[in-house]
Amino acid sequence: MSSASPALDGLTVVVAGAASASGIACASLLSRHGAAVVAIGSHAGRLQDALGHLDGVDLRVCNLTDAPAVTDLSHFLAADYPSLDGLIHLVGGWRGGSGITGQTDDDYELLHTSVLTTLRNTTRAFYPSLLASARGRVAIVSSTAVDSPTAAAASYAALKSAAETWTRAVADGFRRDREAAGDNTAPSAGQTSAATILVVKALVDDALRAAHPERKFPGYTHVDDLAAAVVGLYAAEAQTVNGQRIILSS
Ligand SMILES: NC(=O)c1ccc[n+]([C@@H]2O[C@H](COP(=O)([O-])OP(=O)(O)OC[C@H]3O[C@@H](n4cnc5c(N)ncnc54)[C@H](OP(=O)(O)O)[C@@H]3O)[C@@H](O)[C@H]2O)c1
């Protein structure tokens, strides 16, 4: 495989929130590149329906809003795999309302839990393993709404913004903790882990296109292109993608 199409043999990558079209695309491509993929969802049936057809993808049910459950899962995976080399965090959700006054507390709480709490839980639980990895990568998928927030989606944009900030803080941790360990005797022996924000306007997949042949989906990112961007993070040096915000929408 070329440097833009890296071999991921020997790596273990967790796809958190894997039962959607984006999860299927990421799990499939990571697996095709040789990674062992652990696919996490909150519902066994949906996870099986989405990914059960993929050989070698390890399906794990975990409610990622439950911090102790995520910590337990990290211990199970540490026992089952020699390393943990990626966390592709896809749990999202969307709620909108009628202008600023239509931003309800219920919607805010739901988004806070799904967008931010799940990310805090996975990154805290898996951080030590990702830091120790020779090629650790964390990726989230954020939204152009962070740059151009609308009144109708104020809560969503605010929480995606918070998720971006958390991810940049994880990036800071990767840089500082590796330096603190003194493991920087040579450029290539320094930082090996990176946390990156991938930004889309919206996602589209073949089924959505087929269901709406009249629509053009302008600026949308196909889930296969998202998956390629995720795999591409492994082709880059950690320092060059750590803390970066990469726009994928056209
Ligand atoms: N779709 C878009 O147009 C769009 C636009 C901008 C940004 N994004 C971002 O891109 C990412 C991927 O988008 P998406 O639409 O594929 O994501 P999604 O459907 O919102 O979430 C992905 C998966 O997460 C799982 N999940 C939800 N709650 C969970 C929990 N508590 N524990 C474990 N798994 C849970 C869901 O499956 P189960 O319920 O079966 O567990 C779901 O299939 C998200 O972060 C999203 O915010 C998407």
The ligand as an SDF file (V2000), in Angstrom:
LIG
                    3D

 48 52  0  0  0  0  0  0  0  0999 V2000
  -25.0140   12.8870    9.6060 N   0  0  0  0  0  0  0  0  0  0  0  0
  -24.6490   14.1150    9.2520 C   0  0  0  0  0  0  0  0  0  0  0  0
  -25.1310   14.7060    8.2770 O   0  0  0  0  0  0  0  0  0  0  0  0
  -23.6060   14.8230   10.0750 C   0  0  0  0  0  0  0  0  0  0  0  0
  -23.3530   16.2050    9.8890 C   0  0  0  0  0  0  0  0  0  0  0  0
  -22.3280   16.8170   10.6240 C   0  0  0  0  0  0  0  0  0  0  0  0
  -21.6170   16.0840   11.5600 C   0  0  0  0  0  0  0  0  0  0  0  0
  -21.9220   14.7600   11.7260 N   0  0  0  0  0  0  0  0  0  0  0  0
  -21.2080   14.0030   12.7320 C   0  0  0  0  0  0  0  0  0  0  0  0
  -20.6170   12.8660   12.1490 O   0  0  0  0  0  0  0  0  0  0  0  0
  -20.6100   11.8050   13.1140 C   0  0  0  0  0  0  0  0  0  0  0  0
  -21.2250   10.5730   12.4650 C   0  0  0  0  0  0  0  0  0  0  0  0
  -22.5400   10.9180   12.0850 O   0  0  0  0  0  0  0  0  0  0  0  0
  -23.6970    9.8430   12.0830 P   0  0  0  0  0  0  0  0  0  0  0  0
  -24.9070   10.5530   11.5790 O   0  0  0  0  0  0  0  0  0  0  0  0
  -23.2240    8.6140   11.4360 O   0  0  0  0  0  0  0  0  0  0  0  0
  -23.7780    9.6030   13.6650 O   0  0  0  0  0  0  0  0  0  0  0  0
  -24.9940    9.1370   14.5710 P   0  0  0  0  0  0  0  0  0  0  0  0
  -25.9200    8.3320   13.7580 O   0  0  0  0  0  0  0  0  0  0  0  0
  -25.5040   10.3220   15.2930 O   0  0  0  0  0  0  0  0  0  0  0  0
  -24.2590    8.2450   15.6410 O   0  0  0  0  0  0  0  0  0  0  0  0
  -23.5300    7.0930   15.2470 C   0  0  0  0  0  0  0  0  0  0  0  0
  -23.9860    5.8830   16.0370 C   0  0  0  0  0  0  0  0  0  0  0  0
  -23.7650    6.1000   17.4230 O   0  0  0  0  0  0  0  0  0  0  0  0
  -24.5320    5.1130   18.1050 C   0  0  0  0  0  0  0  0  0  0  0  0
  -24.8180    5.5600   19.4640 N   0  0  0  0  0  0  0  0  0  0  0  0
  -25.7090    6.5110   19.8360 C   0  0  0  0  0  0  0  0  0  0  0  0
  -25.7170    6.6310   21.1770 N   0  0  0  0  0  0  0  0  0  0  0  0
  -24.8210    5.7390   21.6430 C   0  0  0  0  0  0  0  0  0  0  0  0
  -24.3880    5.3830   22.9360 C   0  0  0  0  0  0  0  0  0  0  0  0
  -24.8990    5.9660   24.0430 N   0  0  0  0  0  0  0  0  0  0  0  0
  -23.4630    4.4000   23.0770 N   0  0  0  0  0  0  0  0  0  0  0  0
  -22.9670    3.7890   21.9820 C   0  0  0  0  0  0  0  0  0  0  0  0
  -23.3260    4.0930   20.7270 N   0  0  0  0  0  0  0  0  0  0  0  0
  -24.2520    5.0550   20.5540 C   0  0  0  0  0  0  0  0  0  0  0  0
  -25.8110    4.9470   17.2920 C   0  0  0  0  0  0  0  0  0  0  0  0
  -26.1410    3.5870   17.1640 O   0  0  0  0  0  0  0  0  0  0  0  0
  -27.0000    2.8300   18.3090 P   0  0  0  0  0  0  0  0  0  0  0  0
  -28.1050    3.7780   18.7140 O   0  0  0  0  0  0  0  0  0  0  0  0
  -27.4750    1.5970   17.6410 O   0  0  0  0  0  0  0  0  0  0  0  0
  -26.0240    2.5820   19.4080 O   0  0  0  0  0  0  0  0  0  0  0  0
  -25.4570    5.5460   15.9240 C   0  0  0  0  0  0  0  0  0  0  0  0
  -25.6530    4.6420   14.8640 O   0  0  0  0  0  0  0  0  0  0  0  0
  -21.3730   12.3160   14.3270 C   0  0  0  0  0  0  0  0  0  0  0  0
  -20.4760   12.7720   15.3020 O   0  0  0  0  0  0  0  0  0  0  0  0
  -22.1530   13.4800   13.7930 C   0  0  0  0  0  0  0  0  0  0  0  0
  -22.4540   14.4770   14.7600 O   0  0  0  0  0  0  0  0  0  0  0  0
  -22.8640   14.1230   11.0140 C   0  0  0  0  0  0  0  0  0  0  0  0
  1  2  1  0
  2  3  2  0
  2  4  1  0
  4  5  1  0
  4 48  2  0
  5  6  2  0
  6  7  1  0
  7  8  2  0
  8  9  1  0
  8 48  1  0
  9 10  1  0
  9 46  1  0
 10 11  1  0
 11 12  1  0
 11 44  1  0
 12 13  1  0
 13 14  1  0
 14 15  2  0
 14 16  1  0
 14 17  1  0
 17 18  1  0
 18 19  2  0
 18 20  1  0
 18 21  1  0
 21 22  1  0
 22 23  1  0
 23 24  1  0
 23 42  1  0
 24 25  1  0
 25 26  1  0
 25 36  1  0
 26 27  1  0
 26 35  1  0
 27 28  2  0
 28 29  1  0
 29 30  1  0
 29 35  2  0
 30 31  1  0
 30 32  2  0
 32 33  1  0
 33 34  2  0
 34 35  1  0
 36 37  1  0
 36 42  1  0
 37 38  1  0
 38 39  2  0
 38 40  1  0
 38 41  1  0
 42 43  1  0
 44 45  1  0
 44 46  1  0
 46 47  1  0
M  CHG  2   8   1  16  -1
M  END
$$$$
